[in-house]
């Protein structure tokens, strides 16, 4: 996957779904997939997409505050939990095998797994990113100063959760589709065509990758600060299990596909918004 040129996120997701369908029997029923969402915390991870919408106008050179309460209503409508979870259920019901579902639920339903999901859910839904970032960076600096092996464990953990290495290109794809949809809806004027926009983002790929790695390390240091080194190592090894890596590859594909779809809808609906009267 790393050697492929940037492809449409929908194509990527379709390929991922096909590969999972071809490799094993499908999950037994929708209720089991709903249990998977709840036990693993993937449902809350999907809900956190709504929080990212706060920064969406910035990509267009706009400010969400320009639209006042209209923006909140629009974002809540487009990123409604029931919509995103139904989309996830549809995709996972087709692609998630019973074997992988049972493996994920088996780990995350354990005592350690439940504690991990609890802190991950809290981190996903926290809107104080500045606090998380600053606190996480301080923890990382402290761990580096004392030569803690925890730093390498956290790096391994983050790498294992994106074994296919698709996050950077998936984020770029979301940006492209959002900007092109916004231009098509007349929300912005875009001086670049799609090919030039992709080339520009491709040139910034190394910088984005470094930024994601740094923020991911700080985020992990903050999120898992209450866990012992042995527990972090146990979780890291669990994530490095080939079955778990397949699970995360699928969840990443599903999440980014939903994000791209919702951001396109957001771009189109932004054309209906009017600036607040008090501006």
Residue frames relative to the residue before (quaternion, step in Angstrom):
aa qw qx qy qz dx dy dz
X 1.0000 0.0000 0.0000 0.0000 0.00 0.00 0.00
X 0.6349 0.5623 -0.3426 0.4041 3.60 1.02 -0.74
X 0.7103 0.4714 -0.2755 0.4443 3.59 1.05 -0.66
X 0.5327 0.6328 -0.4146 0.3792 3.59 1.22 -0.14
X 0.5063 -0.5944 0.5190 0.3478 3.54 -1.23 0.50
X 0.6589 -0.4987 0.3761 0.4192 3.57 -1.27 0.37
X 0.0582 -0.8019 0.5946 0.0014 3.56 -0.77 1.04
X 0.6712 -0.4750 0.3668 0.4350 3.52 -1.25 0.26
X 0.5265 -0.6460 0.4521 0.3178 3.55 -0.99 0.87
X 0.6235 0.5348 -0.3511 0.4494 3.56 1.03 -0.65
X 0.6372 0.5093 -0.3248 0.4786 3.57 1.03 -0.79
X 0.6324 0.5362 -0.3250 0.4548 3.55 0.98 -0.91
X 0.6749 0.4917 -0.2963 0.4635 3.56 0.88 -0.95
X 0.6395 0.5276 -0.3291 0.4520 3.58 0.97 -0.82
X 0.6423 0.5139 -0.3195 0.4704 3.56 0.99 -0.81
X 0.6388 0.5235 -0.3202 0.4640 3.56 0.98 -0.88
X 0.6612 0.5057 -0.3097 0.4596 3.58 0.89 -0.91
X 0.6593 0.5139 -0.3138 0.4503 3.56 0.91 -0.89
X 0.6626 0.5097 -0.3161 0.4485 3.56 0.95 -0.83
X 0.6597 0.4891 -0.3111 0.4783 3.58 1.01 -0.73
X 0.6441 0.5213 -0.3263 0.4548 3.59 0.97 -0.80
X 0.6906 0.4921 -0.2794 0.4504 3.55 1.00 -0.81
X 0.7003 0.5198 -0.2736 0.4055 3.57 1.11 -0.62
X 0.8288 0.0170 0.0309 0.5584 3.60 1.06 -0.55
X 0.6504 -0.5003 0.3939 0.4143 3.53 -1.33 0.22
X 0.5392 -0.6399 0.4429 0.3219 3.56 -1.11 0.64
X 0.6456 -0.4977 0.3988 0.4201 3.53 -1.29 0.36
X 0.6316 -0.6022 0.3355 0.3548 3.57 -1.06 0.78
X 0.7911 -0.1893 0.1489 0.5623 3.61 0.75 -0.94
X 0.7116 -0.4797 0.3168 0.4039 3.53 -1.34 0.28
X 0.6020 0.5726 -0.3591 0.4252 3.59 1.06 -0.68
X 0.6440 0.5157 -0.3170 0.4679 3.56 1.05 -0.77
X 0.6468 0.5043 -0.3195 0.4746 3.58 1.04 -0.75
X 0.6077 0.5331 -0.3488 0.4741 3.59 1.07 -0.68
X 0.6322 0.5170 -0.3270 0.4755 3.57 1.03 -0.77
X 0.6070 0.5532 -0.3375 0.4599 3.57 1.04 -0.79
X 0.6508 0.5197 -0.3183 0.4528 3.59 0.90 -0.93
X 0.7100 0.4761 -0.2611 0.4484 3.56 0.86 -0.98
X 0.7053 0.4804 -0.2801 0.4397 3.58 0.79 -0.99
X 0.7204 0.4343 -0.2512 0.4789 3.59 0.96 -0.82
X 0.4524 -0.6837 0.4553 0.3473 3.59 1.20 -0.41
X 0.3901 0.7350 -0.4781 0.2811 3.58 1.25 0.18
X 0.5715 0.5857 -0.3828 0.4287 3.60 1.15 -0.52
X 0.6809 0.4668 -0.2828 0.4884 3.59 0.97 -0.85
X 0.5925 0.5603 -0.3567 0.4557 3.56 1.09 -0.67
X 0.6451 0.5025 -0.3100 0.4850 3.58 1.03 -0.79
X 0.6290 0.5421 -0.3351 0.4452 3.59 0.98 -0.82
X 0.6361 0.5623 -0.3336 0.4098 3.58 1.06 -0.73
X 0.4829 0.6513 -0.4455 0.3797 3.61 1.23 -0.25
X 0.5978 0.5815 -0.3594 0.4187 3.57 1.09 -0.72
X 0.6418 0.5339 -0.3288 0.4415 3.58 1.01 -0.78
X 0.6320 0.5450 -0.3380 0.4352 3.58 1.07 -0.70
X 0.5596 0.6273 -0.3844 0.3814 3.58 1.20 -0.47
X 0.5204 0.6423 -0.4163 0.3786 3.59 1.20 -0.37
X 0.7324 0.4097 -0.2309 0.4923 3.56 1.07 -0.72
X 0.4240 0.7384 -0.4502 0.2690 3.60 1.24 -0.15
X 0.6674 0.5012 -0.3380 0.4349 3.66 0.79 -0.83
X 0.5812 0.5979 -0.3781 0.4023 3.59 1.11 -0.62
X 0.6177 0.5452 -0.3465 0.4485 3.59 1.09 -0.65
X 0.7158 0.4181 -0.2343 0.5078 3.55 1.23 -0.48
X 0.5297 -0.6348 0.4042 0.3912 3.57 1.28 0.07
X 0.5741 0.5674 -0.3685 0.4612 3.57 1.25 0.49
X 0.3147 -0.7165 0.5857 0.2111 3.55 -1.33 0.02
X 0.5139 -0.6611 0.4493 0.3113 3.58 -0.84 0.97
X 0.6151 0.5692 -0.3481 0.4200 3.60 1.09 -0.68
X 0.5424 0.6314 -0.3973 0.3863 3.58 1.21 -0.43
X 0.7421 0.4038 -0.2033 0.4949 3.56 1.17 -0.64
X 0.3954 -0.7558 0.4525 0.2601 3.56 1.29 0.06
X 0.8363 -0.1931 0.1492 0.4910 3.55 -1.14 -0.77
X 0.4958 0.6528 -0.4313 0.3768 3.60 1.22 -0.35
X 0.6452 0.5418 -0.3238 0.4306 3.54 1.01 -0.86
X 0.6453 0.5263 -0.3173 0.4538 3.57 0.93 -0.90
X 0.6617 0.5060 -0.3037 0.4625 3.57 0.91 -0.91
X 0.6634 0.5085 -0.3041 0.4570 3.57 0.94 -0.91
X 0.6790 0.4930 -0.2948 0.4572 3.59 0.84 -0.97
X 0.6575 0.5117 -0.3109 0.4573 3.58 0.96 -0.84
X 0.6481 0.5153 -0.3104 0.4670 3.56 1.11 -0.69
X 0.7232 0.4497 -0.2517 0.4598 3.57 0.76 -1.04
X 0.7715 0.3102 -0.1648 0.5304 3.57 1.00 -0.83
X 0.1915 0.8042 -0.5355 0.1729 3.58 1.07 0.67
X 0.5762 -0.6296 0.4027 0.3308 3.56 -0.92 0.93
X 0.6753 0.5138 -0.3133 0.4264 3.57 0.86 -0.94
X 0.6282 0.5284 -0.3421 0.4574 3.60 1.07 -0.68
X 0.7180 0.4567 -0.2654 0.4533 3.57 0.74 -1.05
X 0.6559 0.5023 -0.3243 0.4609 3.58 1.00 -0.71
X 0.6215 0.5236 -0.3450 0.4697 3.59 1.05 -0.67
X 0.6306 0.5218 -0.3294 0.4707 3.57 1.01 -0.80
X 0.6639 0.5018 -0.2997 0.4664 3.57 0.95 -0.89
X 0.6445 0.5258 -0.3187 0.4545 3.57 0.97 -0.85
X 0.6311 0.5362 -0.3321 0.4516 3.57 0.99 -0.83
X 0.7143 0.4535 -0.2605 0.4650 3.58 0.83 -1.00
X 0.6942 0.4758 -0.2861 0.4581 3.57 0.87 -0.92
X 0.6098 0.5558 -0.3581 0.4371 3.61 1.04 -0.66
X 0.6793 0.4735 -0.2800 0.4858 3.57 1.15 -0.62
X 0.8171 0.3405 -0.1230 0.4486 3.57 0.95 -0.90
X 0.6715 0.5131 -0.3090 0.4363 3.61 1.09 -0.56
X 0.3165 -0.7647 0.5321 0.1787 3.56 -0.58 1.14
X 0.6235 -0.5380 0.4137 0.3881 3.55 -1.24 0.47
X 0.6221 0.5567 -0.3384 0.4343 3.58 1.04 -0.76
X 0.7015 0.4488 -0.2738 0.4812 3.59 0.85 -0.94
X 0.6089 0.5516 -0.3499 0.4502 3.57 1.04 -0.74
X 0.6841 0.4868 -0.2834 0.4634 3.57 0.86 -0.96
X 0.6250 0.5390 -0.3419 0.4495 3.58 1.05 -0.74
X 0.6832 0.4856 -0.2907 0.4614 3.59 0.87 -0.97
X 0.6715 0.4893 -0.2985 0.4696 3.57 0.86 -0.95
X 0.6193 0.5647 -0.3431 0.4241 3.58 1.01 -0.76
X 0.6993 0.4395 -0.2801 0.4893 3.59 0.96 -0.79
X 0.7513 0.4305 -0.2452 0.4361 3.58 0.69 -1.05
X 0.6267 0.5054 -0.3487 0.4799 3.59 1.25 -0.19
X 0.5013 0.6379 -0.4283 0.3978 3.57 1.30 -0.04
X 0.6960 -0.4640 0.3280 0.4391 3.58 -1.26 0.25
X 0.6749 0.4708 -0.2907 0.4882 3.58 0.91 -0.91
X 0.6504 0.5369 -0.3179 0.4332 3.56 0.93 -0.90
X 0.6572 0.5089 -0.3164 0.4572 3.58 0.92 -0.84
X 0.6520 0.5009 -0.3165 0.4732 3.59 1.00 -0.77
X 0.6352 0.5292 -0.3256 0.4589 3.56 1.03 -0.77
X 0.6611 0.5033 -0.3051 0.4653 3.57 0.91 -0.92
X 0.6166 0.5616 -0.3484 0.4279 3.59 1.00 -0.78
X 0.7214 0.4164 -0.2624 0.4871 3.61 0.82 -0.94
X 0.6217 0.5366 -0.3492 0.4513 3.59 1.07 -0.63
X 0.6361 0.5224 -0.3245 0.4660 3.58 0.99 -0.81
X 0.6528 0.5114 -0.3118 0.4638 3.57 0.96 -0.88
X 0.6563 0.5089 -0.3069 0.4649 3.57 1.00 -0.81
X 0.6423 0.5401 -0.3202 0.4396 3.58 0.96 -0.88
X 0.7726 0.3879 -0.1864 0.4667 3.56 0.89 -0.95
X 0.4935 0.6412 -0.4407 0.3886 3.59 1.25 0.01
X 0.2310 -0.7890 0.5542 0.1304 3.57 -0.84 0.96
X 0.5560 0.5776 -0.4015 0.4427 3.58 1.28 0.24
X 0.0616 -0.8460 0.5296 0.0056 3.56 0.48 1.23
X 0.6002 0.5717 -0.3617 0.4268 3.56 1.10 -0.63
X 0.6473 0.5088 -0.3134 0.4732 3.57 0.98 -0.86
X 0.6594 0.5089 -0.3129 0.4563 3.59 0.88 -0.93
X 0.6732 0.5116 -0.2939 0.4458 3.54 0.91 -0.96
X 0.7028 0.4635 -0.2764 0.4635 3.57 0.79 -1.01
X 0.6675 0.4904 -0.3051 0.4700 3.59 0.93 -0.86
X 0.6574 0.5167 -0.3066 0.4548 3.57 0.97 -0.86
X 0.6528 0.5074 -0.3136 0.4670 3.56 0.96 -0.84
X 0.6336 0.5252 -0.3275 0.4642 3.58 1.05 -0.77
X 0.6415 0.5124 -0.3193 0.4732 3.59 1.02 -0.81
X 0.6433 0.5191 -0.3199 0.4630 3.59 0.95 -0.88
X 0.6455 0.5183 -0.3239 0.4580 3.59 0.89 -0.90
X 0.6645 0.5090 -0.3004 0.4573 3.56 0.97 -0.88
X 0.6568 0.5106 -0.3096 0.4604 3.57 0.97 -0.84
X 0.6404 0.5195 -0.3221 0.4650 3.57 1.04 -0.78
X 0.6451 0.5425 -0.3223 0.4309 3.59 0.94 -0.90
X 0.7518 0.3685 -0.2232 0.4992 3.60 0.96 -0.77
X 0.4697 -0.7051 0.4264 0.3168 3.58 1.28 0.08
X 0.2305 0.8140 -0.5045 0.1724 3.57 1.09 0.69
X 0.4541 -0.6821 0.5014 0.2778 3.58 -1.00 0.82
X 0.4694 0.7005 -0.4239 0.3305 3.59 1.28 -0.23
X 0.5743 0.6015 -0.3748 0.4097 3.59 1.12 -0.68
X 0.6923 0.4649 -0.2800 0.4756 3.59 0.83 -0.95
X 0.6138 0.5406 -0.3463 0.4594 3.58 1.08 -0.68
X 0.6688 0.4942 -0.3020 0.4662 3.57 0.93 -0.87
X 0.6247 0.5224 -0.3361 0.4732 3.58 1.06 -0.72
X 0.6508 0.5054 -0.3103 0.4741 3.57 0.98 -0.85
X 0.6281 0.5471 -0.3286 0.4453 3.56 1.00 -0.85
X 0.6899 0.4768 -0.2841 0.4647 3.57 0.84 -0.96
X 0.6430 0.5186 -0.3228 0.4620 3.58 1.00 -0.80
X 0.6624 0.5225 -0.3079 0.4397 3.58 0.98 -0.84
X 0.6660 0.5077 -0.3102 0.4500 3.59 1.09 -0.61
X 0.7451 0.1966 -0.1739 0.6131 3.59 1.33 -0.01
X 0.0090 -0.8624 0.5059 -0.0190 3.54 0.79 1.09
X 0.6738 0.4952 -0.2925 0.4639 3.59 1.09 -0.67
X 0.3732 -0.7719 0.4500 0.2499 3.57 1.28 -0.15
X 0.4119 0.7571 -0.4236 0.2787 3.58 1.10 0.64
X 0.4704 0.7294 -0.4301 0.2484 3.61 1.17 -0.37
X 0.6582 0.5210 -0.3254 0.4352 3.58 0.86 -0.95
X 0.7207 0.4373 -0.2597 0.4711 3.58 0.77 -0.98
X 0.6100 0.5373 -0.3579 0.4595 3.57 1.11 -0.57
X 0.6354 0.5148 -0.3243 0.4754 3.58 1.01 -0.79
X 0.6335 0.5216 -0.3247 0.4703 3.57 1.00 -0.80
X 0.6487 0.5219 -0.3188 0.4530 3.57 1.00 -0.82
X 0.6181 0.5268 -0.3359 0.4771 3.58 1.05 -0.76
X 0.6503 0.5201 -0.3153 0.4551 3.59 0.94 -0.88
X 0.6599 0.5124 -0.3102 0.4536 3.57 0.88 -0.95
X 0.7018 0.4704 -0.2831 0.4540 3.57 0.78 -1.00
X 0.6339 0.5241 -0.3295 0.4636 3.60 1.05 -0.70
X 0.6924 0.4766 -0.2804 0.4635 3.58 0.84 -0.98
X 0.6658 0.4935 -0.3119 0.4645 3.59 0.93 -0.84
X 0.6465 0.5084 -0.3197 0.4706 3.59 1.02 -0.77
X 0.6461 0.5148 -0.3201 0.4638 3.58 1.00 -0.82
X 0.6479 0.5007 -0.3157 0.4793 3.59 1.00 -0.78
X 0.6587 0.5205 -0.3021 0.4517 3.57 0.97 -0.86
X 0.6984 0.4521 -0.2617 0.4892 3.57 1.14 -0.68
X 0.5191 -0.6654 0.4025 0.3547 3.57 1.28 -0.05
X 0.3927 0.7233 -0.4803 0.3032 3.59 1.24 0.30
X 0.7857 0.0517 -0.0064 0.6165 3.57 1.08 -0.79
X 0.3581 -0.6578 0.5994 0.2825 3.51 -1.36 0.18
X 0.1526 -0.8066 0.5693 0.0445 3.55 -0.68 1.11
X 0.3235 -0.7825 0.5039 0.1708 3.56 -0.62 1.15
X 0.6835 0.4554 -0.2714 0.5018 3.58 1.26 -0.38
X 0.3657 -0.6684 0.5775 0.2932 3.56 -1.13 0.53
X 0.7337 -0.4500 0.2619 0.4366 3.58 -1.25 0.25
X 0.6458 0.5288 -0.3282 0.4423 3.60 0.96 -0.84
X 0.6719 0.4857 -0.2970 0.4737 3.59 0.94 -0.87
X 0.6254 0.5360 -0.3329 0.4590 3.58 1.04 -0.77
X 0.6544 0.4996 -0.3099 0.4755 3.59 0.95 -0.84
X 0.6476 0.5193 -0.3210 0.4560 3.57 0.98 -0.80
X 0.6348 0.5303 -0.3242 0.4590 3.56 1.00 -0.82
X 0.6795 0.4783 -0.2847 0.4780 3.57 0.92 -0.91
X 0.6195 0.5453 -0.3404 0.4505 3.56 1.06 -0.73
X 0.6522 0.5149 -0.3073 0.4637 3.57 1.05 -0.75
X 0.6997 0.4354 -0.2520 0.5073 3.57 1.21 -0.50
X 0.3777 0.7813 -0.4454 0.2204 3.58 1.31 -0.01
X 0.6571 0.5191 -0.3233 0.4407 3.60 0.91 -0.90
X 0.6510 0.5131 -0.3071 0.4676 3.58 1.01 -0.84
X 0.6535 0.5037 -0.3110 0.4718 3.58 0.96 -0.85
X 0.6433 0.5301 -0.3271 0.4452 3.59 0.94 -0.88
X 0.6581 0.5033 -0.3060 0.4690 3.58 0.94 -0.90
X 0.6521 0.5240 -0.3110 0.4511 3.57 0.96 -0.89
X 0.6629 0.5029 -0.3008 0.4659 3.58 0.97 -0.86
X 0.6454 0.5171 -0.3221 0.4608 3.57 1.00 -0.79
X 0.6676 0.5003 -0.2988 0.4635 3.57 0.96 -0.89
X 0.6906 0.4610 -0.2846 0.4792 3.58 0.87 -0.92
X 0.6279 0.5407 -0.3317 0.4510 3.57 1.09 -0.72
X 0.6435 0.5138 -0.3173 0.4704 3.58 1.04 -0.79
X 0.6618 0.4903 -0.3042 0.4786 3.59 0.93 -0.89
X 0.6497 0.5269 -0.3153 0.4481 3.58 0.98 -0.84
X 0.6664 0.4932 -0.2991 0.4725 3.57 0.97 -0.87
X 0.6329 0.5360 -0.3314 0.4498 3.57 0.99 -0.84
X 0.6713 0.4845 -0.2859 0.4826 3.57 1.03 -0.82
X 0.6955 0.5087 -0.2876 0.4181 3.58 0.77 -1.03
X 0.8004 0.3094 -0.1376 0.4946 3.57 0.88 -0.96
X 0.2881 0.8087 -0.4808 0.1787 3.59 1.21 0.35
X 0.6824 0.4944 -0.2983 0.4483 3.62 1.09 -0.58
X 0.6132 0.5521 -0.3467 0.4460 3.59 1.28 -0.10
X 0.5082 -0.6481 0.4767 0.3073 3.54 -1.13 0.70
X 0.6629 -0.4924 0.3742 0.4219 3.56 -1.26 0.29
X 0.6515 0.5172 -0.3228 0.4516 3.58 0.98 -0.78
X 0.6490 0.5022 -0.3164 0.4758 3.60 1.05 -0.70
X 0.6290 0.5152 -0.3286 0.4806 3.57 1.04 -0.76
X 0.6489 0.5068 -0.3165 0.4710 3.57 1.01 -0.79
X 0.6346 0.5268 -0.3305 0.4589 3.58 0.99 -0.79
X 0.6574 0.4973 -0.3037 0.4778 3.57 0.98 -0.85
X 0.6329 0.5387 -0.3286 0.4486 3.57 0.95 -0.86
X 0.6709 0.4865 -0.2974 0.4741 3.58 0.89 -0.90
X 0.6214 0.5339 -0.3426 0.4598 3.58 1.06 -0.72
X 0.6765 0.4853 -0.2892 0.4724 3.58 0.99 -0.83
X 0.6667 0.5016 -0.3006 0.4622 3.59 1.12 -0.57
X 0.4477 0.6691 -0.4622 0.3719 3.58 1.27 -0.09
X 0.5539 -0.6464 0.4016 0.3377 3.65 -0.80 0.93
X 0.6383 0.5184 -0.3393 0.4568 3.60 1.00 -0.72
X 0.6725 0.4895 -0.3024 0.4656 3.57 0.92 -0.88
X 0.6283 0.5297 -0.3459 0.4528 3.58 1.05 -0.65
X 0.6143 0.5219 -0.3433 0.4822 3.59 1.09 -0.66
X 0.6329 0.5377 -0.3224 0.4543 3.56 1.02 -0.84
X 0.7010 0.4606 -0.2724 0.4714 3.57 0.88 -0.93
X 0.5863 0.5503 -0.3744 0.4618 3.60 1.06 -0.61
X 0.6737 0.4905 -0.2858 0.4731 3.56 0.97 -0.89
X 0.6652 0.4974 -0.3120 0.4613 3.59 0.88 -0.89
X 0.6326 0.5227 -0.3342 0.4636 3.59 0.99 -0.77
X 0.6512 0.5144 -0.3166 0.4595 3.58 0.94 -0.87
X 0.6612 0.5046 -0.2995 0.4674 3.56 0.95 -0.89
X 0.6827 0.5002 -0.3020 0.4387 3.58 0.82 -0.98
X 0.6990 0.4589 -0.2866 0.4677 3.60 0.85 -0.89
X 0.6060 0.5411 -0.3583 0.4600 3.59 1.10 -0.58
X 0.6531 0.4971 -0.3020 0.4849 3.57 0.99 -0.87
X 0.6449 0.5274 -0.3221 0.4496 3.57 0.94 -0.87
X 0.6616 0.5037 -0.3085 0.4620 3.59 0.90 -0.90
X 0.6516 0.5207 -0.3071 0.4584 3.58 0.96 -0.89
X 0.7001 0.4682 -0.2723 0.4653 3.57 0.86 -0.95
X 0.6461 0.5103 -0.3278 0.4634 3.60 1.02 -0.71
X 0.6106 0.5258 -0.3541 0.4746 3.59 1.06 -0.63
X 0.6498 0.5028 -0.3092 0.4790 3.57 0.97 -0.86
X 0.6234 0.5435 -0.3301 0.4550 3.57 1.02 -0.80
X 0.6515 0.5259 -0.3173 0.4452 3.58 0.90 -0.92
X 0.6704 0.4962 -0.2977 0.4644 3.57 0.91 -0.90
X 0.7081 0.4679 -0.2666 0.4567 3.58 0.89 -0.93
X 0.5476 0.6183 -0.3995 0.3978 3.61 1.18 -0.43
X 0.5755 0.6044 -0.3721 0.4063 3.57 1.18 -0.52
X 0.6611 0.5064 -0.3045 0.4623 3.60 1.22 -0.40
X 0.5762 0.6123 -0.3770 0.3885 3.59 1.24 -0.26
X 0.2080 -0.7512 0.6136 0.1264 3.52 -1.23 0.59
X 0.5559 -0.5987 0.4433 0.3688 3.61 -1.04 0.71
X 0.5754 -0.5941 0.4369 0.3538 3.55 -1.14 0.71
X 0.5730 -0.6403 0.4006 0.3182 3.57 -1.07 0.77
X 0.6799 0.5111 -0.3038 0.4293 3.57 1.13 -0.59
X 0.5216 0.6300 -0.4272 0.3855 3.59 1.24 0.15
